[in-house]
């Protein structure tokens, strides 16, 4: 947590927009976020300072200056991003007052539906632009069950809505009204480490992989950062995961698999990077896998391969997961078990 004097807080969604649309970032050079295992309940408001957006951009632009320096830059940018987004995030609103016209009865019915506690849900989520007050999302609700994959279709011409939705679902930002939950727990009640180190595996087009690390090292980095206990050495688990997603095929001998897994991510083709991204997202055995446009850089054949791979992740070794793919492509959304159309 920053010890700087409190500064004027910036809109977290704006900061995420800048980072997710930064054209200066080197293709394939993305970074894993490493989180501090600090209880939110111990975090005082007076101790929280908004990170400098220029520092975040500078850290991202300086990537690729050497292995050790790149790792330091990546950690700085990731930590600054997380601090900025959580410092500026809103809180869930209180329940709306009862209306005399029977609205309270309708709310009771809605409450009974959500008592089943799906693996992931959004209820009455409203987010407005901090500067203009214009609604980006208004009264948005959805529910996603375990053991099912979902294609969430968004408007291709409204990147603001798209980026904001991903930020909300990954808990990079929180709604001004409504709730975003996993089972019975609001996402904003979970620490970043617990959420993105345990509950949700995220595949973003940027900041999803360390390009200066090997495929295996990316997975080991994520598992080590999660602070979880594993039944096997993480190096062994990383190799098993890469085999499971088809990056190191089972037909290869151990030496060939190991050599392939040591290849730097920046040297890999698009479909291989996508496989590593899937493996990294499930490395901490999350309940939810959230993917943002996972096939954007792939041809039709490779896209079908990765979508099949994502859909297969609903069946984990120890649990049934929820897989959510956010996309502007109706064909990608339709490849999942169910489609949630948010374009209307």
N, C-alpha and C positions, 0 to 999 in steps of 0.2 A: 504493500500500500504506500502511496506517495506521502512524503512528509512535507511537501511544498505547501505554501499558503494557498487557501482556496482561491481558484480563479473562476471567471465566468464560465459556466457550464455550457457545452455545445450540444446540439441535437445529436444523440447517438446514431440515429438512422442516417443522418447526413454523413457522419464519419464513416459509417459502414459503406455507404454509397461510394465515397471517394476511394476507399480501399478496394472495393470489388470492381470498380470501373477504371482503375489506374492503368492507363495504357503504357506507362513507363516501366512497368514491372516486366522483368525478363520472362519470356514464355517458359513454363515449366518450373520456374523458381518460386515456390510457395512454401509456407512455413507452418509447422505444427505449433499450436498454442500450448505452452506449459503453464500450469496454473498453481497458484499458491494455496496450500491446504489451510486456509484461514476461515474460521467460522464467521459467517455473516453477522451473527448475533453479537460478536465482539467488536464489530467494526463501527466506530462512532462516526456520526455525520461530520463532525468537525475535523476528522482526520482524513477525509476523502477530498482529493483535489483532482480536477479534470486534467487529463494528460494533454500535452501540447500537440494539436493535430499536425503541425509542421514537423515535429519530431518523429511522428509516426511515418509520415511520407518520406522524410529523409532517411529513416532506418530502412524502409523498403527499397529506396533508390540505391542505397549503398550495398545491396546484396551482391554476392559474387566476388568479394574482395579477398578470398582465401577461406579455407575451411574453418579455422578457429574464429576469425573475424566474422564470417558469415553466420556462424552459430550464435555469436554474441549479438549481432544485428538482429537476427531472427527473434531471439528471446526478448530483446528490447522492444521491437515492434509489436510482438504478440502481447507482451505484458501491458504496453501502453494502450493497445486497442481494447483489451479487456477492461482496463481501468476506466478508460473514457466512456465506454458503452454502459458500464454499470453505474458510473458516477452520474450520468445524464439520464438514466432510465427512469420512467415513471412508475407509479405503483398502481395496483389493482384498485378500482373504485369500490366504494361501499355499495350494498344492494340499493336498487332504486326504491323510492317510497311507494307504498301500495296505492293503487288507484281505486276510486269508488266505482268504476265502471266494469269491474271484474278482471282487470289485468292481473291482480294478485293470484286469481285462480289459474290463469294461464301460466304464470311463473311457477306455481306449484306443480303443474303438469310437466313443465320443462325440467324442474328440479328432479322429479321422479325419474325422468329419462336419464339424466346425467349421474344418478346415484349408482349406476352400474360401474362407473369409473373406468372408462376405456383407457387403453394404454396412452393415448394422446388425445387431447381435446382443446378446442378453442370455443369460448362461449361469450357472445356479445362483445367481441373485441373491437375497440375503436382506437384509432391512432390518427392524430392530426399533425399537420406540418407546424413546427414550432414557430415559424416566422409568419406564415399567412393564416394559420388556423384552419386551413382547408383539410377536410377529412381524406386521409389516404386509404384507410379502411374504416368502414362504419358498421357496427353490429354484426361482425363476422363470426360465424359459428361453424364448427365441423367436429367430427369425432372419428377416430381411427382405432380399430381393434387390433389386438395381438393376433398373429398368425395370418395377417392379410397385408398385401401391398397396395398402395394407393398412388394414383397419378393425380397430382393437383395441377389443374390447368389454369394458367394466368394469362392476362392480356399481353401479347407480344409488344404492343405499342406503349405500355405503361411500365417502364422499368422501375419507377419509383415504388409502385405497388409490389412488384416482383421482389425487389431487394428488401423492402420493409417486411414482407411476409416471411422471407427466409430468416431475417434478423429476429423476428418474433418467435418463430418456431425453434430456432437454435438458442433462444434466450440471450442474444446479443443486445436486445432491446425489449422493453416491456410496454404493454398497452396503457393508455391513459384510463381506459374503462374496460371492464370485462376481465376474463381470466384465460391463461394458457396453462394447461395442467398435464402432468403425467400421472395417471391413476388418480389418487385423491390429493396429490400434492401440487400446488402452484409452482411453476418453474422458478419464480423469483424467490421462493423460500429455500432453494437449494444453492449451495456454494458452487462456483464455477467448476471446481475440482470434482465434486460429486456429480454434477450435471453432465459436463462434457468429458469427464474422465470415467464415468460409470453408466449414466443413463442414456445418453444420446451420442451416436457416432455420426459425424457430419462430413459430407463430401462437398466441398466448395471448389469452384473452378480456380480460385486463387486461395493461397494460404492453407492448402490441404496437404501439401507434401514439402519436404525439404529437398530441393534439387541438388544440393551439395552432399547429400547422404545417399547411401545405397538403398535399394529396395528393402532389404532386410533391416538396415539400420533405421529407416523411417518407422518401421513397426516397433522395433525395440525402443526407440525414442518415445513413442506414444505410450507404450506399455509402462515404461519406467516412470514417465511423467504422471501417469494415472495414480500412482501410489497404491496400486492394488497388489494383493498377494496372489501368486500363480502357483499351480501345482507342478509346473515344469519350468525349467530355465527359459527366460524370455527369448533367448536365441533359438532354442528348439521350437518354441511356439511360433516365432516369426516365420521360420522355414515351413512349418506345417500350414500356416495360413496362406503363404504364397503358393504352396502346392494346391491348396483347396480352391483358390480362385483361378487356377490355371496359368499362373505366371511361371512357375517352375513345374512343368508337367510331370506326372507320376512316372511316365516312361523313361525319364532321364535318370541316370545314375546319380548317386549322392554328390560326387565331385562336380558333375555338370550343373546340378541344381545349385550347389553352393557358389560356383563361379558366376552363374547367372544372377543370383541374388545379391552379389556384391557389386553389380553394375550401378553406377550413379544414376539417379532418377532423371537427371537432366539429359542423359544420353538415350533414354528410352523413347520408343515410338508412342503415339497417342493411346493406342489400345492397351499397351503394357502399363503405361502410367495409370490408366483408368482401373486396371486390375489391382495395382498397388494401392490406389485410393480406396477401393472397396475393402481390401485386406486391412488397411490401416483403420478404416471406419469400424470394423468389427473386432479389432485387436483387443479392445477392453471388454468384449462381450456385452455390448449395450442392449437395452430393451428396445430402443428406437434407432433406426438408420434413416437419416435425412440427407437426401441428395438434391443438389441444385444443378439442373441442366447437365447431368452426367454424360450425355452423349453429344454435347455441342461440337466437339472437335473430331467426331468419328464419322466414318462413312456408314452407309446403311447396314452392311454386313457386320461390322464391328459394333455398331450401336445395338443391334439385336443381341449380340453376344453379351454385352455388358448389362442390358436390361434383363436378360435371362438370369445372369449372375446376381443382380440385385434382387430380383423376385425370389430367388432361391434362398436368400438370407433370412426370410421369415421363419425358416426352420433351423434354429440354432442347435448346437449339441445339447444344451441344457435348458432351452427355453423357446417359446414362440415369440418372435419379434414383430414389431410393426415397421414396415418399410414405406417411406414417403418420398416420392420423387416430385419436385416442383419443376414445372416446365411450361414453355409456351407452345410446344409441339403437340397437337392432338394425337398423333401416332404414338409418341412416347408415353403420354398419359394413358392411352388406351391399351398399352402393353402390360399395364399393371392389373391386378385383380379387380380393382374398382377405380372409377374416375370421379373426382370432385371438381366440377367445373365452376370456376370463379370468374369467368369472363362476362357473365350477364349482369 
